[in-house]
Amino acid sequence: MTDVEIFLFYGCPCFVCTDLYNIIQQQVPQIRGLGDQPDEMNKMLQSLTAVLDTLNPIRNLGSVAHPNEALIDDHEAKFVLNIVSTILHYLDAKIYG
């Protein structure tokens, strides 16, 4: 089982998004082909995965994922969902076509 499969199957909490992106980039051939501007695309993807890492405290402390008295506002929640959705759509398109 590859590191990616282990993460996806077990949801291993030892990975942060930036680590997971690096593993995916090494082990999933479809992610390596980043078009005519690979350096810039790689920088963008690394930046977005760093953004995802910063979303973890929001998930834990400002959402209904755990009992919390104070939740993030609607606009911020939509912002978070759009970021995650954009990254997942991109990866899905790259991997599965």
RODO-2510 file (C-alpha; in nm, 4 decimals, decimal comma):
residues 97
     n   res          X          Y          Z
     1     m     0,0000     0,0000     0,0000
     2     t     0,1428     0,3417    -0,0957
     3     d     0,1572     0,6353     0,1480
     4     v    -0,1320     0,7962    -0,0402
     5     e    -0,3468     0,4823    -0,0114
     6     i    -0,2662     0,4555     0,3596
     7     f    -0,3679     0,8176     0,4127
     8     l    -0,6887     0,7846     0,2152
     9     f    -0,7834     0,4532     0,3768
    10     y    -0,6928     0,5277     0,7376
    11     g    -0,7123     0,9082     0,7394
    12     c    -0,3730     0,9185     0,9065
    13     p    -0,3565     1,2363     1,1181
    14     c     0,0233     1,2413     1,0990
    15     f     0,0091     1,4078     0,7561
    16     v    -0,0467     1,7747     0,6998
    17     c    -0,1761     1,8837     0,3602
    18     t     0,1621     2,0043     0,2406
    19     d     0,3131     1,6634     0,3230
    20     l     0,0250     1,4850     0,1525
    21     y     0,0642     1,6999    -0,1613
    22     n     0,4349     1,6147    -0,1778
    23     i     0,3554     1,2430    -0,1473
    24     i     0,0809     1,2655    -0,4104
    25     q     0,3131     1,4555    -0,6433
    26     q     0,5752     1,1804    -0,6099
    27     q     0,3415     0,8815    -0,6396
    28     v     0,0596     0,9927    -0,8715
    29     p     0,1909     1,0413    -1,2271
    30     q    -0,1051     1,2550    -1,3404
    31     i    -0,0089     1,5279    -1,0905
    32     r     0,3447     1,5568    -1,2253
    33     g     0,2264     1,6944    -1,5613
    34     l     0,1555     2,0569    -1,4728
    35     g     0,1332     2,1972    -1,8257
    36     d     0,3413     2,4681    -1,9877
    37     q     0,4069     2,6557    -1,6607
    38     p     0,4971     2,3711    -1,4213
    39     d     0,7009     2,5804    -1,1769
    40     e     0,4257     2,8378    -1,1310
    41     m     0,1545     2,5704    -1,1062
    42     n     0,3593     2,3847    -0,8459
    43     k     0,4011     2,7061    -0,6441
    44     m     0,0254     2,7653    -0,6596
    45     l    -0,0541     2,4110    -0,5475
    46     q     0,1982     2,4273    -0,2645
    47     s     0,0527     2,7612    -0,1546
    48     l    -0,3011     2,6229    -0,1595
    49     t    -0,2022     2,3192     0,0439
    50     a    -0,0451     2,5530     0,2991
    51     v    -0,3798     2,7361     0,3079
    52     l    -0,5538     2,4023     0,3708
    53     d    -0,3193     2,3411     0,6652
    54     t    -0,4366     2,6689     0,8182
    55     l    -0,7989     2,5616     0,7817
    56     n    -0,7599     2,2788     1,0328
    57     p    -0,7993     2,5048     1,3407
    58     i    -1,1111     2,6553     1,1805
    59     r    -1,2516     2,3066     1,1324
    60     n    -1,1684     2,2077     1,4892
    61     l    -1,2594     2,5302     1,6694
    62     g    -1,5124     2,7097     1,4490
    63     s    -1,7339     2,4472     1,2875
    64     v    -1,9767     2,1737     1,3806
    65     a    -1,7052     1,9095     1,3271
    66     h    -1,6540     1,9302     1,7043
    67     p    -1,8696     2,0815     1,9786
    68     n    -1,8084     2,4574     1,9575
    69     e    -2,0006     2,7495     2,0953
    70     a    -1,8692     3,0013     1,8423
    71     l    -1,8963     2,9092     1,4750
    72     i    -1,7441     3,0978     1,1836
    73     d    -1,9800     3,3295     0,9944
    74     d    -2,1562     3,2281     0,6732
    75     h    -1,9262     3,4284     0,4442
    76     e    -1,6148     3,2750     0,5965
    77     a    -1,7692     2,9257     0,5823
    78     k    -1,8432     2,9688     0,2097
    79     f    -1,4882     3,0962     0,1567
    80     v    -1,3456     2,7844     0,3261
    81     l    -1,5741     2,5509     0,1291
    82     n    -1,4831     2,7176    -0,2000
    83     i    -1,1099     2,6795    -0,1332
    84     v    -1,1430     2,3105    -0,0490
    85     s    -1,3837     2,2490    -0,3368
    86     t    -1,1518     2,4161    -0,5894
    87     i    -0,8537     2,2039    -0,4864
    88     l    -1,0541     1,8802    -0,4844
    89     h    -1,2059     1,9541    -0,8274
    90     y    -0,8621     2,0226    -0,9709
    91     l    -0,7119     1,7028    -0,8273
    92     d    -1,0113     1,4981    -0,9389
    93     a    -0,9828     1,6330    -1,2936
    94     k    -0,6065     1,5714    -1,3048
    95     i    -0,6257     1,2171    -1,1666
    96     y    -0,9486     1,0864    -1,3178
    97     g    -0,9827     1,3092    -1,6221
***
